[in-house]
Amino acid sequence: MKLIVLNLPRDFKEQSVAELFKAYGNIKGCDLVMDKVTGKSKGFAFVEMALDHEAEIAIKELHGSKAGKNKIRVKQAD
């Protein structure tokens, strides 16, 4: 299942995002969206988890949690 993670701290790296989700299962991919002009994070990422039930648990546990100083949002990507 592909998830979108919103409101990430701008200084987060792809590895930091992946670490948040590894506690809930296997990750097939993690893509932190970067601004092409500045090279800095846009504050959101896509995470693909191997198993749907693990993704659902990650959504339940991480949605509304803190990452740095930010309250992140996690949901299934369209």
Order of alpha helices (4+ residues) and beta strands (2+ residues): beta-alpha-beta-beta-alpha-beta-beta-beta
